[in-house]
Amino acid sequence: MRPIAVGGMLVGACFTLFRMRKQLAMGLKRAISDLKKSAEAQAATGRTERDLNMKVVFTGIALVFLAMIGLYYFFIAGAHNLTESRIIVGAVVAALVMVVLGFLFAAVSGNLVGMIGSSNNPVSGLTLCTLVVAALLMVALGVSGAGGVAAVLGVAAVVCVSSAVAGEMLQDLKVGYILGGTPARMQVGDILGIIVASLVLFFPLMILDNAYHFGSAQLPAPQAGLMAMLAQGIVGGNMAWPLVVVGILLGFAMILVEVRSPMLFSVGMYLPIETTAAIFVGGIIRWITDKLRDRRGLNDAQKARVDNAGVLTASGLIAGEALCGLVIAGIWRGQQPQLLASPPWIIAVAVVVVMVLVMVRVPLANAGRPEDPAPPVAMM
């Protein structure tokens, strides 16, 4: 099933890039024109249209490029099975793939999140596409073994993070546009936030791995497992290419019958059923809330407030679940108290009923009065 899903995601990502070809060209053209602007022209630009100086941006990209060459050299050389020249070529090509695909897929991710929302960020599909391209290039260059697999995963990891950060930054900039913020200052703040997050998030990952171990039944990490399978399969020469081709043909078929998102369809094929089932239940609760909202004859402003409250309620539950998981992993090292590990079914049903009532009643209770001003819409 998973190789078929990979083929579908490859087609979905390429189709998204094709539909965004004009936006990509416009973004690249603007970046080049900003680079050519004189200092006077930069100063004359309106405050709410002022981005980071493109010279600073391209300097940062160059520094990251050099750092990644060194890192990929370390990965490939660690296997001790290749000549020096082949190691250098492999490291440079891997860094080039990282820069080019990182730029393209960050644009795809940022555009989708800016238009639709963070839940529609196709990070998994874009990362897998990067992994396939990088792995095929490593095979073509003769960079094999554990070093080649490590370099491929290193490229995919950087592009994965850049795509995720691009989506998050586009949400920030969209909020800043509504509130009249300065993009350049928001971009500096985002860079500082990324530095802090990269230093802090190591510890939650360490706690989870010590408690459950990534790849175990308690912490399956399906995307990471799929990436490992792909990297080892392509670089090692034992990839199930016929199944990938089936997935590619399936992706074309979904485009022809106008499936709204071939990417999300394919992602659902490899996610665990308990994850997709929970998303489906959440969709039913949202549908019930929307039906009750429409029956009340609310105006557009009230409907927007209901939607905003629903998004905040669901976001709080998502964050709360993650924090509870960290507490259990850190305090009980994954061994839940008996009441939480195997609760009586009547208590489990009661908790689910309370959660459903909260997710339905809280948004409806925040509709407000008809004469109240309309809030910013949280979801488009």
C-alpha positions in Angstrom: 0.0 0.0 0.0 2.7 2.5 0.9 4.6 2.4 -2.4 1.3 3.0 -4.2 0.6 6.0 -1.9 4.1 7.3 -2.7 3.4 7.3 -6.4 0.1 9.1 -5.9 1.8 11.7 -3.8 4.5 12.3 -6.4 1.8 13.0 -9.0 -0.1 15.2 -6.5 3.0 17.3 -5.7 3.9 17.7 -9.4 0.3 18.7 -10.2 0.4 21.3 -7.4 3.6 22.7 -8.8 2.2 22.8 -12.3 -0.9 24.7 -11.2 1.3 27.2 -9.3 3.7 27.8 -12.1 2.6 31.4 -12.6 2.9 32.2 -8.9 6.3 30.6 -8.7 7.5 32.6 -11.7 6.1 35.8 -10.1 7.8 35.1 -6.8 11.1 34.4 -8.4 10.8 37.5 -10.5 10.0 39.7 -7.5 13.0 38.2 -5.6 15.3 39.1 -8.4 13.9 42.6 -8.8 14.2 43.2 -5.1 17.8 42.2 -5.3 18.4 44.8 -8.0 16.7 47.6 -6.1 18.9 50.5 -5.0 19.0 51.6 -1.3 16.8 54.6 -2.2 14.2 52.4 -3.8 14.2 50.1 -0.8 13.7 53.1 1.5 10.8 54.4 -0.6 8.9 51.1 -0.3 5.9 51.3 2.0 6.3 50.0 5.5 3.7 47.3 5.1 5.3 46.1 1.8 8.9 46.0 3.1 10.5 42.5 3.3 13.9 41.5 4.4 16.6 42.8 2.1 17.1 40.1 -0.6 20.9 40.4 -0.3 20.6 39.3 3.3 18.3 36.4 2.2 20.6 35.2 -0.5 23.6 35.5 1.8 21.8 33.3 4.3 21.0 30.8 1.6 24.7 30.7 0.5 25.8 30.1 4.1 23.3 27.3 4.6 24.4 25.8 1.3 28.0 25.7 2.4 27.0 24.3 5.8 25.0 21.5 4.2 27.8 20.5 1.9 29.9 20.0 5.0 27.1 18.0 6.7 26.4 15.8 3.7 30.1 15.2 3.2 30.2 14.0 6.8 27.3 11.7 6.3 28.6 10.1 3.0 32.2 9.8 4.2 31.0 8.1 7.4 30.3 4.9 5.4 33.9 4.5 4.4 33.0 2.9 1.1 33.6 5.6 -1.5 36.5 7.6 -3.0 37.1 11.2 -2.0 36.0 12.6 -5.3 32.8 10.7 -5.3 32.1 11.9 -1.7 32.6 15.5 -2.6 30.4 15.3 -5.8 27.7 13.5 -3.8 27.8 16.2 -1.0 27.6 19.1 -3.5 24.7 17.5 -5.5 22.8 16.7 -2.3 23.1 20.4 -1.2 22.0 21.6 -4.6 18.9 19.4 -4.5 18.2 20.7 -1.0 18.4 24.4 -2.2 16.4 24.0 -5.4 13.6 21.8 -4.1 13.6 23.7 -0.8 12.8 26.9 -2.7 10.1 25.3 -4.9 8.4 23.3 -2.2 8.5 26.2 0.3 6.6 28.2 -2.3 4.1 25.4 -2.7 3.6 25.0 1.0 3.4 28.7 1.8 0.8 29.3 -1.0 -1.5 26.4 0.1 -1.3 27.4 3.7 -1.9 31.1 2.9 -5.0 30.3 0.8 -6.5 27.4 2.7 -5.0 26.9 6.1 -2.3 25.1 8.1 -4.2 21.8 8.1 -3.7 21.6 4.3 0.1 21.9 4.3 1.3 18.9 2.2 4.6 18.6 4.0 4.6 14.8 3.9 4.1 14.6 0.1 6.6 17.3 -0.6 9.2 15.6 1.6 8.7 12.3 -0.1 9.1 13.8 -3.5 12.3 15.4 -2.3 13.5 12.1 -1.0 12.8 10.2 -4.2 14.6 12.9 -6.3 17.6 12.9 -4.0 17.8 9.1 -3.8 17.7 8.7 -7.6 20.5 11.3 -8.0 22.6 9.5 -5.4 22.1 6.2 -7.2 23.0 7.9 -10.5 26.2 9.2 -8.9 27.1 5.9 -7.4 26.7 7.1 -3.8 25.4 4.0 -2.1 25.4 2.4 1.3 24.6 3.8 4.6 26.3 7.1 3.7 24.0 7.6 0.7 20.9 6.8 2.8 22.0 9.3 5.4 22.6 12.1 2.8 19.2 11.4 1.2 17.4 11.6 4.6 19.4 14.8 5.4 18.2 16.5 2.2 14.6 15.4 2.9 14.8 16.6 6.5 15.9 20.1 5.5 13.2 20.4 2.8 10.6 19.1 5.2 11.5 21.7 7.8 11.6 24.5 5.3 8.2 23.6 3.9 6.7 23.5 7.3 8.2 26.8 8.3 7.1 28.4 5.1 3.5 27.5 5.9 3.8 28.8 9.4 5.4 32.1 8.2 2.7 32.6 5.6 0.1 32.4 8.3 2.0 35.0 10.4 2.4 37.3 7.4 -1.3 37.0 6.6 -2.2 38.0 10.2 0.4 40.8 9.9 -1.3 42.0 6.7 -4.7 42.1 8.5 -3.2 44.0 11.5 -0.9 46.3 9.5 2.4 44.8 10.5 5.8 45.2 8.9 6.8 42.0 7.0 10.5 42.5 7.5 10.2 42.7 11.3 7.9 39.7 11.3 10.4 37.8 9.3 13.2 38.6 11.8 10.9 37.4 14.6 10.2 34.2 12.7 13.9 33.6 12.3 14.5 34.1 16.0 11.6 31.8 16.8 13.0 29.0 14.5 16.4 29.3 16.3 14.8 29.0 19.7 12.5 26.1 18.6 15.4 24.2 17.1 17.2 24.4 20.5 14.2 23.5 22.6 12.4 20.8 20.7 15.2 18.4 21.0 14.2 17.7 24.6 10.5 16.6 23.9 11.8 14.3 21.1 14.3 12.8 23.5 11.7 12.3 26.2 9.4 10.5 23.7 12.1 8.3 22.3 13.3 7.3 25.7 9.8 6.4 26.7 8.5 4.7 23.6 11.3 4.6 20.9 10.4 5.9 17.5 9.1 3.2 15.2 7.5 1.1 18.1 3.8 0.3 18.3 3.3 3.1 20.8 5.1 5.7 18.7 4.9 4.3 15.1 6.0 7.6 13.3 4.5 6.5 10.0 6.0 9.3 7.9 9.5 8.7 9.2 9.2 5.0 8.7 8.0 5.5 5.1 11.0 7.9 4.5 13.4 5.3 5.8 11.8 2.6 3.7 12.0 4.7 0.6 15.6 5.8 1.1 16.8 2.3 1.8 14.8 0.8 -1.0 16.0 3.3 -3.7 19.6 3.6 -2.7 19.8 -0.1 -1.9 18.2 -1.1 -5.2 15.2 -3.1 -3.9 12.4 -0.5 -4.3 9.0 -1.9 -5.4 8.9 0.3 -8.5 5.9 -1.5 -10.1 3.8 -0.5 -7.1 5.1 3.1 -7.3 4.1 3.2 -11.0 0.6 1.9 -10.0 0.4 4.9 -7.6 1.5 7.3 -10.3 -1.3 6.0 -12.6 -3.7 6.3 -9.7 -2.7 9.9 -9.2 -3.3 10.7 -12.9 -6.7 9.0 -12.7 -7.7 11.1 -9.6 -6.7 14.3 -11.5 -8.8 13.2 -14.5 -11.9 12.6 -12.3 -11.2 15.9 -10.6 -10.6 14.7 -7.1 -10.2 17.8 -5.0 -6.8 16.9 -3.6 -5.0 13.9 -5.0 -2.2 14.6 -2.4 -4.5 14.3 0.6 -6.1 11.2 -0.9 -2.7 9.5 -1.2 -1.6 10.7 2.2 -4.6 9.0 3.7 -3.5 5.7 2.1 -0.4 5.3 4.3 -1.5 7.0 7.6 -2.6 4.5 10.3 -6.4 3.9 10.2 -6.7 5.1 13.8 -5.4 8.5 12.7 -7.7 8.9 9.7 -10.7 7.5 11.7 -10.2 10.2 14.4 -10.1 12.9 11.7 -13.3 11.5 10.2 -15.0 11.6 13.6 -13.8 15.2 14.0 -15.3 16.0 10.6 -18.7 14.6 11.7 -18.6 16.8 14.8 -17.8 19.9 12.6 -20.7 18.9 10.3 -23.1 18.6 13.2 -22.0 22.1 14.5 -22.5 23.6 11.1 -26.0 22.2 10.8 -27.0 23.5 14.2 -25.4 26.9 13.3 -27.4 27.1 10.1 -30.7 26.3 11.8 -30.3 29.3 14.1 -30.5 31.8 11.3 -27.2 33.5 12.2 -25.8 36.3 10.1 -22.3 36.1 8.5 -20.6 37.8 11.4 -22.1 35.3 13.9 -21.2 32.4 11.7 -17.6 33.7 11.5 -17.4 33.9 15.3 -18.8 30.3 15.6 -16.1 29.1 13.1 -13.3 30.9 15.0 -14.4 29.5 18.3 -14.6 26.0 16.8 -11.0 26.3 15.5 -9.7 27.6 18.8 -11.5 24.8 20.7 -10.1 22.1 18.4 -6.6 23.6 18.5 -6.7 23.6 22.3 -7.6 19.9 22.4 -4.8 19.1 19.9 -2.3 21.0 22.0 -3.7 19.5 25.2 -3.3 15.9 23.9 0.3 16.6 22.9 1.1 18.0 26.3 -0.6 15.1 28.1 1.5 12.7 26.0 4.7 14.5 27.0 3.7 14.4 30.7 3.0 10.7 30.5 6.2 10.0 28.7 8.3 12.2 31.0 6.8 11.2 34.4 5.6 7.6 33.9 8.1 6.9 31.0 5.2 5.7 28.8 3.7 3.4 31.4 0.3 5.0 32.0 -1.5 4.7 35.3 -3.9 1.8 35.3 -6.9 4.0 35.1 -5.6 5.7 31.9 -4.2 2.5 30.4 -7.4 0.4 30.5 -10.3 2.6 31.7 -13.8 1.1 32.2 -15.8 1.5 29.0 -18.5 3.5 30.7 -15.9 6.2 31.7 -14.4 6.2 28.2 -17.9 6.7 26.6 -18.7 9.5 29.1 -15.4 11.3 28.4 -16.1 11.1 24.6 -19.6 12.4 25.1 -18.4 15.4 27.2 -15.7 16.2 24.5 -18.3 16.1 21.7 -20.7 18.4 23.7 -17.8 20.8 24.4 -16.8 20.9 20.7 -20.4 21.6 19.7 -21.7 23.9 22.4 -18.7 26.1 23.0 -18.6 27.4 19.3 -22.3 27.9 19.2 -22.3 29.8 22.6 -19.8 32.3 21.1 -21.9 33.4 18.2 -22.5 36.8 19.8 -25.2 39.3 19.0 -26.3 40.1 15.5 -25.2 43.7 15.8 -21.6 42.9 16.9 -18.9 43.7 14.3 -17.6 40.8 12.2 -14.3 39.3 13.4 -11.4 38.2 11.1 -12.2 34.9 9.5 -9.9 32.1 10.8 -10.5 29.7 8.0 -11.1 30.3 4.3 
